[in-house]
Amino acid sequence: MEGVLIFDQNNDLIYQNFNDAMRAKMCKHAIDLGLMENEKRDPRKDLDNNVLIQIFSPLVASQRIMMCQFDNAYTSVQMESNLNLVFDEFLGYLFIQISTKEVDHIKRELGVCICLLKHICGPNIYIIKNNIKKSQLLSSLISTYRQMYLGNQGILVEAIEQLLVNADVKNTVVSSLQAATEKLKQDPHSQRSHSIMFVGNKFLSLYSSRQAQELSPADMLFLNIFCQTLDRGEHSKRIESHVVFLQGCSNQTTSGCIPHIVHVCKLFDDVFLVLLIEHGNIALSGNLYDVFFALHKLQNIQMQMDVDNLRSAFDSLETYVKHTMDSLKKIKHNSPEADEAVRVLSLKWDNLRKRYAEYFKAADSALLVKVESNMPMFVEAVKEVFKLLCAECSTLEHGLQRVTDIADMVQEKLTEVFNFLQIKSQKNFCMGSYLEDFPGLVHFIHIDRNNGRIVAPGLDMEEATNVLKERIWSMVELSRTYLHKGHMSMIWKDVTFSYGYFLWFEDANGTALKPKEFPDFSAISTKPQLIAGILSGDYYQRMIETCFPRTQASKIRCYELYCVHLGLVTPTNVLEHCRRLAVTITDLTGCVGNPIDLL
């Protein structure tokens, strides 16, 4: 049983997603409370929002009080019938997930839910209430993620599997993607673009135009989940087009909100061409993204009556609004609606700024009432400008013929290798090729956190392998618990297998780096909560910044290695195998690497 609910700042329910078991339980509970009649119950339909609001309003109100007045919000609540409730927050929106799963896993799922929502809505979360297409897409993305988590090693460790192919195949694919990108650039509005090839749930290759913003590992993982979701849809088409918001890499000047038009083209079974085109004005979308966050911080401070920090919070908002206005002056608006939205934004900002100026001058708390009465109108004006100039694309279908021509061209170029790619989509490589050099080794997962890619043998879903699969999933979950406490190297065993987990750092030349201190994130109070992975926030970036505070994070590379051996293999041999395996894999993937000291 599980379900996800999203409440806005006014505690209005804007999204619900229950599986059948949880929906039935909610219906029964509502009937028991007298909130709905038994004969009106329809297990196939969503529950009435008003009914759910009445059920959850005491809990939501209590959470708001704990969050705003005491800055000590609930993270989870354990209930009867093995049910757990987990809470999270983003830009003032309250996310609740109810499930019979373990609390740590629910926290991860809820963090992924927020990540998926940010990628399809940007900071304007409220749009999910009335946009049925986006609401259904979010539900489908969540469902795909849950299914993939059960059997996909990449989703398990939040990285994307690198498909290993020979040089001839790789050159053929790269040449095809380069041709696709060049053809896209014939359109003056498509100068900043990427062409990506996915084979099943694996990454094959990427070709980017020179001006395009670099994509983050989380963006690549999202795009793969996105492809899988569209492919599993009841009415999937050969080419589907959407607007999404990618975060880009942290070493860029963007604010983590880059609108893109994404065309997903299915070339063959399990072979996808993804064409990404940067949409709109990047500076404007980044500045508006900053305005959303500054607004949220300012509103929180007002609710907490923290008058000491109110001025600095307002100054931050004023700075970001000024940057936004400067960006708006530099771009042409293509519709009367956009012109009007910009005019209203300027007007509402002037009104709000005057109210704040009156308050700061008189220091009279009664004047905050005027501020608060003007705030909602300014917030709506910000949302409208973001929607019209960043989130909507009137020409989404305009370039569809060009996209179709590109897909046909790439498909033709790949005709000779598509059978090979389809086979590789099912099994990248098997453990057999490693048994001679690493006796007793059963499985491994190597993760390059710099680019978010993994190398791992495939898993056959046979009965014997299912036992191994369960142990691998348990191994990863256990290692995360100890990693969170600062343990970056560990070896342990059970009756059947020996396990090894190692995390280490290298510089750009492949020389191992040792941190002076190992961070114990379990003892640090952070908001949002740190979860090992990249979808709920880049855990490894934060770890690098903590371990090497005086070194530029982009100059340090982070790697992880998981190993499963037969139980008879000694810890000494496990350690030796892991050292050699790390070098073997870096040779295999073409990355620089030296023998490492895992302890």
N, C-alpha and C positions, 0 to 999 in steps of 0.2 A: 504494500500500500504506500502510495506517495502522491504528493501534490505540491504545487508551487503557487503562491499568492504574491501579488505586488500591490502595495497601497501607496497612494501619493501623499503629499505633505498635509493634505486635509483629511487623511485617513479614508479616502474614497478608494474602493477596489477598482484597479484598472486592468488587472490580468489574473486569470485563474487557469490552472492546468492540472487536472486530476486524472489518475488512471481509474479504471472501472471500479476497482475495489475501494479506493478512497472516496470516489464519488458516491458510491452506495452507502458508505459509512457516514459521510456528511449528510446525505439525505435522511438517513435514519435518525441522526442526531437532531436535525432540524425539525423532523416530525415529532420527536420526543419533547422538544422544547415548545411545540405548538407554533412554529414559524412557517410551516407549510403543511398542506393536507396530503394524506397518503394517496388519494386517488389522482392527485395532480403530479405525482412523481413520475418522471421520465428518465430512466437511467442512462439514456443515450445523449441527453442534452446537458449543457453546463447548468450549474445551480444559479438561481437568481442572485445577482450581486448583493441586493439588499439583505437577503437571508444570510449570506456569508459575512456581510459587514456586522450584522447583529450578533452572530456567533463569535466573531473575533474581536469586536470592538473593545471589550475589557482588556484583552491581552495587548492589542495595538496601543490603546491609550496608556497602559502601564509602561510599555516599552518606550513610548515617546517621553513620558515623564522621567524615566530612568536615564534616557539619552540626553534630554535637554537640560534638566535641572540638576542632575547628579553626575552627568558624563560617565555613567557606569551602566551601559545598556546590557540587557541579557544577550548572551551568545547562543544559549540553547536551554531548552526545558524538556525534562523527561516526563512522560505521561504514562498512564496505564495502557495495557494492551501492547506493550513494547513500542509505543509510538514516541518518536523524538521530534521536537520542533527546533529548528535552527534559524537564527535571525542574521540578516546582513543589511547593509544600508549603502545607497549610492545616490548622491545629490539630493538627499532628503527623502528619497523613496525607500520604503521599507519592504524588504524581501523576506518571505517566510517559506520554508520548506518543511513539510510534514512527511515523515517516512519511518519505516521500521528498520532502516539501515543503521549502521554505526554512525555516531555523531560526527566523527572526523570525515567520513565519506560524504555525509550530507553537506558538511561545510564546503568540501571540494566541489560538489555538484552545484551548490548554490552560487559559489564564486564563478563557476563556468557559465551558469545561467546569466549572471550579470555581464560577463565578458561577451557572450553571444548577443545579448541585447544591445550593448554598446556598439558592437560591430554593425548591427542592422539599423539602429536608430540614432547613433551618436549620443550627444548629451540630452537630446529632447525625448526623454523616456516616456512622457505622457502620451505621445502619439500612438503608443501601443494600445491605448484604450479604444480608439475609434477607427484605427486602421486594421481592418480584418485581415488583409493580406500579410501584414507584418506580424500580427498576433499568431496567425496560423504558421508562418515561417518560423517564429521563435519556438512554438510547440514542436514543430518537426525537427528543428536543430537540437533541442533538448533530447528528444526521443532518439535521434541518430547518435548523439554523444553517449547516451546510456547504453545503447546496443554495442557501439564500438568499444566502450570501456571493458565490456565483458570478455572480449576476445582479441583486442588489438593492442600489441605491445607499445606502439607509439602513443596511443591515447592514454595508456596506463601511466607512462612516465612523462606525458605531455611534451612529446617531441615527434617529429615526422620521420618515418623510415626512409632512408636513402636507398633507392633502387640501384643495384650494382650491375652495370653493363660494360661490355668491352668498348674499346676506343672507337671502333667503326660505328657501332650503334649510337654511341654518345655524340659523335660528330654529325651523324645524320639528323639526330634530334635537334642539336644546337643550331645547325644550319636551317632547319625548318622553322625554329622559333625566331631566329634572326630575320628570316624572310617575312614572317608574320608581323614582327615589330616594325620593319621597314614599310610594309604595306599599310599598317596602321598610321604611320607618320605622314602618309600622303594627305590625311585630313589635318588641317591646321589646328583643330581642337584636340588632337590625339598625339601631341608631341611628347608628352610624358607618359610612358606606358611600359607595361611588362607583359611578356608572354611566358606562361608556365605550363609545364607538362606534368600531370599526375597519372600514375598507372595504378588503378585501384586506390588503396589508401597509402600509396607510397609516392614520394617525390622523385621525379626523374631529372628535370632540368629547368633552368630559368634563364631568360634573356631580357635585359632591361635597356631602355633607351638611356642616353647619357644624362638627360635632365631629370629623370624620374627619381623620386624619393626611395631610399632603400627600405625594403620590407622587413619587419621584425619576425623572429621565429613564431611568435603568437599569431601574427597575421597569416603566415603560411599554414599553420595548423588549423586556424579558422577556415581558410579557403578550402582545405581538404575536407573538413567536416561539411562545409557548404556544398561542395561537389557531391559528396556521398548522399546528402539530404535531398538534393534536387533529383539525383538518380533514383532514389527510393520512392519518390512521389508517385501518386496514382496517375497523374497526367503529365509525366515527365516528357519534355520536348528535346529535340536535338540541340537547340540553342536557347538558353535562358539568360535574360538580362536583368540586372538589379543595380541599385545604388547601395554601396556599403561604405563603412567608415573604418579605415585601417589606421593603426597607431604609428607605423614607421619605427625606425630605430631610435633609441634614446640619445644617440650622439648627434642627432640632427636638431635643427632649430625649431621644428614643428612641435605643436603642443599635444600630439597624440590623437589628432582627429583629422584625418586626411580623406575627404570624400573621393570615392572611386566609382566609376561605372565598371561593373564586372560582367563579362560575357562568358558563360560556361558552355563550351561546345563539346558534345560527346562524339568523338571520332569513330571509335569502335567500342565494343563491350569492355568496360573497365579502363578505357583510355580517354583522358579528358584534356582538352586544350582550354586554358583559362587566359582570357585577354583582359587586362586591367588598364584602365585609362583614368588618370587623375582628372577629377571633375571640379569645375569652379575655381575659386580663388583660395589657394592654400592658406595664405596669410589671414584672410577673412575667417575661414572656418576655424583656424587655430585661435584667433582672438576671441571669437564667439564662445569657443570651448572654455577659454579662460574666464570669460564673463559668467558663464553658468556656474563655475566653481567658486568664483569670488562672491556671487550672489548667495550661493548656499552657505558659505562661511559667514557672511554678513547677517543673514537671517538667523543662523544658529546663535550667533553672539547676541542678537537682539532678544531672542527667546530666553536666553540665559541671563538677560539683564546685565551683561558684562560690559558696563559703560567704559571701563578702562581701555578695552581693546576695540571699541566700536569705531573710533576715529581711524585707526590704522587699517581696519577691515574696509571701511568706506574708501579710503585713499587707494587701496588695491583695486577695488571695483572701478573707481574713477579712472585709474590708469588703463585698465583693460578696455573700458568703454571708449576712451580716447583713441586707443590703438584700433578698435573696431571702426570708429567713425573715420579715421584716417584711411583704413582699408576700403571702406565703402566709397570714399571720394575718388579712389583710383580705378574703380571698375564701372563698366556700363551695365545698367539694369535693362533686361530684355523684355520687361512687361510693366504695364501700369500698376499691377498689383505689387510688384517689387518696389517701385517708386513710392507708392503709398505706404508700404510697410516701413521703409527707411525713414520717411517723413514722420510717421507715428512714433518710431523708436526715438528719434531725436527729440520730439515733443515730450514724450513720457520721461525721458532721461532728464531733460531740463526741469520738469516739474519735481521729479524725485530729488534732484541735486539741490534745488531751492529749499525743499522741506528739510533736508539734512543740514543745510547751511543755517537755517533758522534754529534748528535744535542745538547745533554745536555753539552757536552764538549765545543762546539764552541758557543752555544747560538745564532746560526744563523738561522733565520726563513726560509731561503731558503732551508735548509737541511730537513725541514719538508716535502718537495716534495718527497724526497727519502723514507721517512717514509710512506707517504700515498700511494706511488706506491707499496710498499711491503705489506701493510696491507691487501688488498683483498686476496692475496694468502695465508696468514696465516689464515684468517677467513675461507676460503674454506677448509684448512687442518683440522681445528678444527671441522667443520661440518662433514667431511668425517670420522674422528675417532669416533665421537659421533654416526654417522649412523651405522658404521660397528661393533662397540663394545658395544653399548648401545641400539640402536633402532631396529636392525635387529636380528632375531632369526632363524637360519637355521633349528633348531630342533623343530619349533613350532608345526608341525604335528607329530613329533616323538613319543610323549607320548599320542597320541590321544586314542589308545586302552586302556591304563591305565585309562584315564579320563572317557571313556565309561563304563568301568567296575565299576569305583567308582560311576558314575551316576546311573547305574543299581542297585548297592548295596543300595545306599541311597533311591532310589525310592521304593525298596522292603521294607525297614525298615519303610517308611512313608505311606505304603498302607492303614493302618488302620485309619490314621488321615487325609488323603489328602482331603476327602470330607469336613471335618470340616475346614481345612485351606482355601479351595476355597470359602466357605461361608464367612469366616472372611476377606478374601481379599476384598470383596465387602462392608462389614460393620464391623468395628472393634467392636464398641459398640454404643449404642444409648443414647440419653439424658434422656430417660424414667427412668433409674435407679437413676438419680440424682434429679428428680423433687420434691420428697418428702422431701429430706433434704435441698434443695435449692429452695424454692418456688419463681417463677418469673424468674429463670435462663433459658435462651433459648439456649445458646451455650457457649463453652469455648475452649481455646487453651492453653495448658501448654507446655513450651519449656525448656528443659534442654540444655543450651548452652555448657555445659561441654562435652557432648557426641553427641550433635546435634540431639536430638530426641524429638519428640512431642507426646503428648497424647491429642486427641481431638475426640469428637463424630463424627460419619459419617454424611454426608449430602446427603439426598435423593434429586435427581434432579427433584423434582416436582415443579409445578408453585409457590406454597407458599414458598417452600424452596429456590427457585431461588431468591426471594426477600431478604431472610435472607442471602443467599450467597453473593449477591451484597453488602449488608451492611457490611458483614465480611471483604470482600476485601477492601472496602472503609475505614473501621476501621483500618486495618493494615497499609494502605498507609498513613492515617492521623497521626497515632501514630509515624511512622518513621520520619515524618516532625518535630514533636516536640521533639522526642528523639535526633535527630541530633542537636537540640538547647540546649540539656542538661536536658530535662524534662523526668524523669524516672517514674513518677506516674501521672496518669490523669484519670478523670471521666468526661464524657460528655453525652449529650443525644440529640435525635432528636424527631420528633413527635411520633415515634413508639417504639423506643428502648432506653435503657440506656447502655452506654459502659464504660468499665474500662480497663486500660492498666497499668501494673506494671512491672518494671524491678528491681531486687534486687540481692544482692551478699551474699554468705555464705562461711564460711570456711569449711574445710574437715569434721568437726563435726556437720555441719548443723546450726551453730550459725550465725545469720544475721550480716553482716558488713555494716557500713555506710561510704561512701566516704566523705572525707573532702570537696572535690570540685567536682562539676558536670561538665563534659567536654562539652563545646559548640563547636562541630565539625564544625558547620556552619561558625564559625568565624576563623577557622584554615585552612590555605592553605596547603593541603597535596597532594602528588603525589605518587601513584595513588589516585584518589578521593575516599574518604570513602563512602561506600554504605552499609546500614544496611543489614547484611546477612553474608554468609561465602564463597560464590562462587567467588566473586570479591575481596577476601581478608577477613581475619577474623576480622570483625568490633568489635566483642565482646571481642576478645583478646586485641585489641587496647584500648578498653574502660577500661578493667581491668588494663592494664599497666598505663593508664592515671589517673584512680581513686586511685590506690594503688601503687604508684611508688616505694615504699620501700619494697614491699612484692613480693615474687616469684609468678608469675602469675599462675603457675600450682597448687598452694595451694588455689586458690580462685575459687569458682563456681558461675556461672551467670545463672539466671533463668528469664523467661518472662511468664506473664500470661495475656491472653485476656479474657474478659467476656462480654457476651451480655445478658442483662436482659430486661424484659418488661418495657416500659417507666414509669409505675406507681411505680416501685420499687425505694425507696429513695436512695440517695448516701450513707447514713449510712449503709443500708442493703447490697448495692453493695460491699462496703468495707469489711464488716463482712463476706459475702459469699466468697469473694476472699481470705481472710485470711484462712478460714476453707478449702476451695477448694484446696489451695496449699498444705496443710497438707494431705488431703485425697488422692491427686494424688501421693504424695511421698510415702504414705503407699501402694498404688496400684502398683507402679512400684518397690517397694522394696528399694528406696533410703532413706538415712537419711535426716530428715528434722524437723525443729521446727516451732512453730507458729511464724509468721513474722510480723514485723511492716512495712506495705507497704507505709506508709507516713513518 
